[in-house]
Amino acid sequence: MAQHTTREPKTSERNATNATPEEARFIAEHDQLSDSTRRARCIHSADEHADHPGQTLATRSHEVIQRWAEERGGRPATVPGTEHGGRPGVLRIVFANEGNDRLQEISWDDWFRTFDERQLVFLFQETTRDGHPSNFSRLDNPDREDA
């Protein structure tokens, strides 16, 4: 009788929850995406939310990103000196209460144009595990070697 064992799926086999077929294909085709992206719940509209506090969410939706940021006082920004060919370089969200003068605010149009060109994924949390509002966000780049 054959013995059955369970194994941890390979990174390339992990699928984000709630992913559309197009998102699942995108994730499968980009081996450099982080495990966080692969395990995240995909959010497609501002009406969708986490299943539980502290859950990592992933989106490529401009509406979801902008609403999440603005609800927390966040604005689109870039790191000065990282520009490429006249385009913003490293993208960030800057929050009013952070007072980070090392970031340069840019328009949402410029931020999203760069976001789309690089095929980035926005990872975020609505709340911390203990239910408090969270400002956690990170961009995942499918072309980054150290993801």
Helices and strands as residue ranges (DSSP letters): G 11-13, H 21-29, H 35-39, E 41-42, E 57-59, H 62-71, E 74-78, E 91-95, E 104-105, H 108-117, E 121-124, E 137-140
